[in-house]
Amino acid sequence: MEKRPLKFIDIGGHRVKVVGMSQQQLVDKFVEFGGDDNGTGLCGIYIGPDQTIVTDKDVSNEEFFSTLFHEAIEAIHSIYELELSHIQISVLGEALFQAFKPTLLKGGK
């Protein structure tokens, strides 16, 4: 499966763009929208005002989809003004990724 098969996802009537950037561009966006400058290990972010999920363009398919699920939960959290902790978002994202992983990575590495 190609690494970036999605250009957008729809969440409750909101079209959320999905784009890839270099690690440095990703960290710069993270800082621009209020994150600290230690983006070590950062694989993605959800930018609410732009309704955009940004992922590291150089990660494996597995890491891309894991990040996409996490950031989709971040988007749902933001759009619906849920009161989820980051650990809850992380657990939900990873659990959904694990549920769909066999289908998403079929034929991939």
N, C-alpha and C positions, 0 to 999 in steps of 0.2 A: 504494500500500500504506500502511496506517495506520502511524504512527510507532512505536507500542508494541504490536505484535501478540503479543508474548510476555509471559506473566506468570511463567513458570518454564521451566527447561530441566532435563532429566534427564541426569546424568553418573554412569555406573557405579552406579546404584541410589540416588544422592543427588538429591533434588529441590532445585534451586537457584532461589531466587526471583529475579526480574528486576523492579526497581523504578526509577522515575525520580524525581529530586529536582532542586531548583534548584542552580545552580552553588555558591552559598554553603553550602547544606546538604551538598552533596557534599564540599566542602573540609572542613567541620566533621567529617563522618564519617571522612574521610581522616586528619585530625589525631587524632581520638578513637582510631583503631586504629593509631597509631604513625607516621603520615606527618608530614613537616614542614609548616609552615603556608603554604608557598609552593605553592598548588595551581593556579598559572597554567597554563592549557591542560588541566587535568584534565577528562577526559570520562567517566571511570568508575573504579570500584574493585570488587574482590572482597573481601567480608568473610567470612572463613573460619568464625569461630565462629557466625555467623548463616546461613551458606550462602546468601548473598545477593549478587547483582551489582547495583550501583547505577550508573545512568547519568545524565548530565545530560539533563533532560527537554526542554531547549530546543534540542538539536542537530538537524541535518538527519537524514533517514533514512539517508543514506550514512554519516554519522559515528556514528549509533546502531549500525548493524550492524557497522561496523569496530570500534567499542568493545566490542560484545557478543562478537565473536570473540576479541578480545584477552583480555577478562575471563574467557571460557570456558576459554581456555588457562591463565590464572592459576588458575582453579578446579581444572582437571585437575592442574596442577602441585602444588597444595596437597593435594588429596584423595589422590593417588597418591604423594605425597612424592618427586616427581621432583627432580632437581638441574639445573634449567634456569636459565640466566642470564636477566636481564630482556630483553636483546637477542634471545635465542633465542625467548622468549615473544612478543615484538613481531613478529619475522619470521614465526613460525608463524601468529599471529593475522591479520596482514596478508595473507599468502599464501592462507590459507583464505578470507578475505573476498574477495579478488580472484577466486578460483576460483568463488565462489558469487554474486558481485555481479550478473552479468547476470540471474540468476533472482530474487534478492532485491529488486532495484530495478526490475524489469520494470513498466513503466507509471508509474514514479515519476520524480522529478527526479534 
